[in-house]
Amino acid sequence: MEIIHTIDALQEALLAQQKAFPNRSRQLVPTMGALHEGHRELLKHAVAEGPTVATIFVNPLQFGPNEDFDRYPRDLTQDQKVCEEEGVSILFAPHPEEMALSNQQFVLQPNNLIDYMCGPHRPGHFEGVCHVVMRLFQLIQPDEAWFGQKDFQQYRVLEAMVDEFAMPIHMHCVETVREADGLALSSRNRYLNAQERERAVTLFNALEQIKEAVEAKEPAEIIQKKRKQLETQLSDAGFRLEYLDVFNVSTLAPSKTFPDGQPFVVAGAGWVGQTRLIDNLLINV
């Protein structure tokens, strides 16, 4: 595995990769590092399909002024070990200047897909994600790209970006990897102390109950009543909830009715102590 920090070296490595695997599709797994078992799952899927480029870049554009950019976990040595163990061909961990963020001239502005869920709570976040992922897409020119379902809104925004700009990239969304009690794996989980860790799983439990109610075709008014009760329970458990609702997968707008044949996602986000957690479950109706 090659570990690369500059664009010039990346282009040389990509050319060598193409010559070595002329008939294989190039895979990309973009990350911010602090790799865990969820990232391993993405890497396993990617490597099974073709020569894989993993990227590690803690993107300052997607952090708000009062968010955790400075303390976001960074451990390139451990991340390198994970990538080597999973068979990654190229690990691109660019220096900040390689990403050309200090003289940014253009902003990619998602529209309707960020009106709800995390969008109102993290102004500028998805614009920052799109800017850096677009640059990675242009630099690496992958055939396929792999993302985790835990960041489902991010995935849908990037999927729409790829579609709108007619980029020849096959997008994949891999199911969230969880702890035994259901807590979604996240790099930020390491912020949680023991008491906060116990509280954190209450979000997953609430999502599960709403998902079961929708799939059981309970009346819409009953589902909304249950959702309100769960919001209260989360608050009582010490969760500072930002949202908890069922959203249409196509539009990411809240949905109060659930017709057959349409995909939905129940999603929630909030704070436990100083840690912001997000999670979601896809709903089959």
C-alpha positions as CSV (number, residue, x, y, z in Angstrom):
1,M,0.0,0.0,0.0
2,E,1.3,3.4,-0.9
3,I,0.7,6.3,1.5
4,I,0.5,9.6,-0.4
5,H,0.2,13.2,0.7
6,T,0.5,15.3,-2.5
7,I,-1.6,15.5,-5.7
8,D,1.5,14.9,-7.9
9,A,2.3,11.7,-6.1
10,L,-1.3,10.6,-6.2
11,Q,-1.5,11.0,-10.0
12,E,1.6,8.9,-10.4
13,A,0.2,6.2,-8.2
14,L,-3.2,6.2,-9.9
15,L,-1.5,5.8,-13.3
16,A,0.5,2.9,-12.0
17,Q,-2.6,1.4,-10.5
18,Q,-4.4,1.7,-13.8
19,K,-1.6,-0.1,-15.6
20,A,-1.5,-2.8,-13.0
21,F,-5.3,-3.4,-13.1
22,P,-6.4,-2.4,-16.6
23,N,-9.7,-4.2,-16.5
24,R,-10.7,-3.5,-12.9
25,S,-12.9,-0.7,-11.6
26,R,-11.3,1.8,-9.3
27,Q,-12.9,2.0,-5.9
28,L,-12.9,5.0,-3.5
29,V,-13.6,5.1,0.2
30,P,-13.5,8.8,1.4
31,T,-13.1,9.2,5.2
32,M,-12.0,11.6,7.9
33,G,-9.9,9.0,9.6
34,A,-10.3,7.6,13.1
35,L,-11.2,4.4,11.4
36,H,-13.4,1.9,13.2
37,E,-15.2,-1.4,12.2
38,G,-17.8,0.6,10.2
39,H,-15.0,1.9,8.0
40,R,-13.5,-1.6,7.8
41,E,-16.9,-2.8,6.4
42,L,-16.7,-0.1,3.6
43,L,-13.1,-1.1,2.8
44,K,-14.0,-4.8,2.6
45,H,-16.8,-4.1,0.2
46,A,-14.6,-1.8,-1.9
47,V,-11.6,-4.1,-2.1
48,A,-13.7,-7.0,-3.1
49,E,-14.8,-5.0,-6.2
50,G,-11.4,-3.6,-7.3
51,P,-8.2,-1.7,-6.5
52,T,-9.1,0.7,-3.8
53,V,-8.1,4.2,-2.9
54,A,-8.9,5.3,0.7
55,T,-8.7,9.0,1.7
56,I,-8.2,10.5,5.1
57,F,-8.9,14.2,5.4
58,V,-10.5,16.1,8.3
59,N,-12.4,18.6,6.3
60,P,-12.5,22.0,8.0
61,L,-15.3,23.2,5.7
62,Q,-17.8,20.8,7.1
63,F,-17.3,21.9,10.7
64,G,-19.2,24.9,12.2
65,P,-17.5,27.5,14.3
66,N,-18.5,25.9,17.6
67,E,-18.0,22.3,16.5
68,D,-15.3,19.8,17.2
69,F,-12.7,20.3,14.4
70,D,-9.8,20.9,16.7
71,R,-10.5,17.8,18.9
72,Y,-11.7,15.5,16.2
73,P,-9.8,12.2,16.7
74,R,-6.7,11.9,14.4
75,D,-4.5,8.8,14.3
76,L,-2.9,8.3,10.9
77,T,-0.6,5.5,12.2
78,Q,-3.6,3.4,13.3
79,D,-5.6,4.3,10.2
80,Q,-2.7,3.2,8.0
81,K,-2.7,-0.2,9.7
82,V,-6.4,-0.6,9.2
83,C,-6.1,0.2,5.5
84,E,-3.2,-2.2,5.0
85,E,-5.0,-5.0,6.8
86,E,-8.1,-4.5,4.5
87,G,-6.1,-4.5,1.3
88,V,-6.2,-0.9,0.2
89,S,-3.9,-0.1,-2.7
90,I,-3.5,3.7,-2.1
91,L,-4.0,5.7,1.0
92,F,-4.3,9.4,0.2
93,A,-3.9,11.6,3.2
94,P,-3.5,15.1,1.7
95,H,-1.8,18.0,3.3
96,P,-4.4,20.8,3.8
97,E,-2.8,23.0,1.1
98,E,-3.4,20.2,-1.4
99,M,-7.1,20.5,-1.0
100,A,-7.0,24.2,-2.0
101,L,-9.4,25.4,0.6
102,S,-7.8,28.7,1.5
103,N,-8.7,30.4,-1.8
104,Q,-12.1,28.8,-2.4
105,Q,-13.8,30.5,-5.4
106,F,-16.9,28.2,-5.8
107,V,-19.5,26.8,-3.5
108,L,-21.6,23.8,-4.3
109,Q,-25.0,24.6,-2.8
110,P,-27.4,21.7,-2.2
111,N,-31.0,22.8,-2.1
112,N,-34.1,20.8,-1.0
113,L,-32.2,17.8,0.4
114,I,-30.8,19.9,3.3
115,D,-34.0,21.6,4.3
116,Y,-34.6,19.0,7.0
117,M,-32.7,16.5,9.2
118,C,-29.2,17.8,9.9
119,G,-29.3,20.7,7.4
120,P,-30.9,23.4,9.6
121,H,-28.7,22.4,12.6
122,R,-25.4,22.5,10.7
123,P,-25.4,25.5,8.3
124,G,-22.6,25.2,5.8
125,H,-21.9,21.6,6.6
126,F,-23.2,20.0,3.4
127,E,-21.7,22.7,1.2
128,G,-18.3,21.8,2.8
129,V,-18.8,18.1,2.3
130,C,-19.8,18.6,-1.4
131,H,-16.8,20.8,-2.0
132,V,-14.2,18.4,-0.7
133,V,-15.8,15.2,-2.1
134,M,-16.1,16.8,-5.5
135,R,-12.4,17.6,-5.4
136,L,-11.6,14.0,-4.4
137,F,-13.9,12.7,-7.2
138,Q,-12.1,14.8,-9.7
139,L,-8.6,13.9,-8.5
140,I,-9.2,10.2,-8.2
141,Q,-11.7,9.6,-10.9
142,P,-13.2,6.5,-9.2
143,D,-15.6,4.1,-10.9
144,E,-17.4,3.4,-7.6
145,A,-17.5,5.1,-4.3
146,W,-18.5,3.8,-0.9
147,F,-20.3,5.5,2.0
148,G,-21.9,4.5,5.3
149,Q,-25.7,4.6,5.9
150,K,-25.2,6.2,9.3
151,D,-24.6,9.5,7.4
152,F,-27.6,8.9,5.2
153,Q,-28.4,12.5,4.4
154,Q,-24.8,13.1,3.4
155,Y,-25.0,10.0,1.1
156,R,-28.2,11.3,-0.5
157,V,-26.7,14.7,-1.1
158,L,-23.6,13.3,-2.7
159,E,-25.7,10.8,-4.7
160,A,-27.7,13.8,-6.1
161,M,-24.5,15.7,-6.8
162,V,-23.1,12.8,-8.8
163,D,-26.4,12.5,-10.7
164,E,-26.8,16.2,-11.4
165,F,-23.3,16.7,-12.7
166,A,-23.5,13.4,-14.7
167,M,-20.4,12.0,-13.0
168,P,-19.8,8.3,-14.1
169,I,-19.5,7.1,-10.5
170,H,-21.6,4.2,-9.1
171,M,-22.5,5.2,-5.5
172,H,-22.9,2.6,-2.8
173,C,-24.5,3.0,0.7
174,V,-23.4,0.3,3.2
175,E,-25.6,-0.6,6.1
176,T,-24.5,0.9,9.5
177,V,-22.3,-1.3,11.7
178,R,-23.5,-1.4,15.3
179,E,-22.4,-2.4,18.8
180,A,-24.1,-5.4,20.3
181,D,-26.8,-3.1,21.9
182,G,-27.5,-1.3,18.7
183,L,-25.4,1.9,19.1
184,A,-24.1,3.0,15.6
185,L,-20.4,3.0,15.4
186,S,-18.9,6.5,15.1
187,S,-15.5,8.1,15.5
188,R,-17.2,10.5,17.9
189,N,-18.3,7.7,20.2
190,R,-14.9,7.8,21.9
191,Y,-15.9,11.2,23.4
192,L,-18.6,9.4,25.5
193,N,-18.0,8.6,29.1
194,A,-19.5,5.4,30.6
195,Q,-22.8,7.1,31.7
196,E,-23.2,9.0,28.4
197,R,-22.5,5.7,26.5
198,E,-25.5,4.1,28.3
199,R,-27.7,7.0,27.3
200,A,-26.6,7.1,23.7
201,V,-28.3,3.8,22.8
202,T,-31.7,5.3,23.6
203,L,-31.7,7.0,20.2
204,F,-31.4,3.6,18.4
205,N,-34.2,2.2,20.6
206,A,-36.5,5.0,19.7
207,L,-35.8,4.7,16.0
208,E,-36.5,1.0,16.2
209,Q,-39.9,1.5,17.8
210,I,-40.9,4.0,15.1
211,K,-39.7,1.8,12.3
212,E,-41.7,-1.1,13.7
213,A,-44.8,1.0,14.0
214,V,-44.6,2.2,10.4
215,E,-43.9,-1.3,9.1
216,A,-46.9,-2.6,11.1
217,K,-49.0,0.0,9.3
218,E,-50.2,1.6,12.5
219,P,-52.5,4.6,11.9
220,A,-50.5,7.8,11.2
221,E,-51.9,9.6,14.2
222,I,-50.8,6.7,16.5
223,I,-47.3,6.9,15.0
224,Q,-47.1,10.6,15.6
225,K,-48.3,10.2,19.2
226,K,-45.6,7.5,19.7
227,R,-43.0,9.8,18.2
228,K,-43.8,12.6,20.6
229,Q,-43.7,10.2,23.5
230,L,-40.3,8.9,22.4
231,E,-39.0,12.5,22.2
232,T,-40.1,13.0,25.8
233,Q,-38.4,9.8,26.8
234,L,-35.1,10.8,25.1
235,S,-35.2,14.2,26.8
236,D,-35.8,12.6,30.2
237,A,-32.8,10.3,29.5
238,G,-30.6,13.3,29.0
239,F,-30.7,13.5,25.2
240,R,-30.8,17.0,23.8
241,L,-32.8,16.1,20.7
242,E,-32.5,18.0,17.5
243,Y,-35.0,15.9,15.5
244,L,-36.7,12.6,15.4
245,D,-39.0,11.8,12.5
246,V,-39.7,9.7,9.4
247,F,-38.5,11.1,6.1
248,N,-39.1,10.3,2.5
249,V,-35.9,8.9,1.0
250,S,-36.3,10.6,-2.3
251,T,-36.9,14.2,-0.9
252,L,-35.7,13.9,2.7
253,A,-38.8,15.8,3.7
254,P,-40.8,14.6,6.8
255,S,-43.6,12.3,5.9
256,K,-46.9,11.7,7.8
257,T,-48.2,9.1,5.5
258,F,-46.5,5.9,4.4
259,P,-47.9,4.5,1.1
260,D,-46.7,1.1,-0.1
261,G,-43.8,1.0,-2.5
262,Q,-42.1,4.2,-1.3
263,P,-38.9,4.1,0.7
264,F,-38.7,5.9,4.0
265,V,-36.0,6.5,6.6
266,V,-36.6,7.2,10.3
267,A,-33.8,9.4,11.5
268,G,-32.7,11.3,14.6
269,A,-29.9,13.5,16.0
270,G,-29.1,15.1,19.2
271,W,-26.5,15.6,21.9
272,V,-25.4,13.5,24.8
273,G,-23.1,15.6,26.9
274,Q,-20.8,17.3,24.5
275,T,-21.2,14.7,21.8
276,R,-23.5,15.0,18.8
277,L,-24.9,11.6,17.7
278,I,-26.9,10.8,14.6
279,D,-28.6,7.5,13.5
280,N,-31.2,6.2,11.1
281,L,-33.0,3.1,10.0
282,L,-34.4,2.4,6.5
283,I,-38.1,1.4,6.5
284,N,-39.6,-1.2,4.3
285,V,-43.3,-0.7,3.5
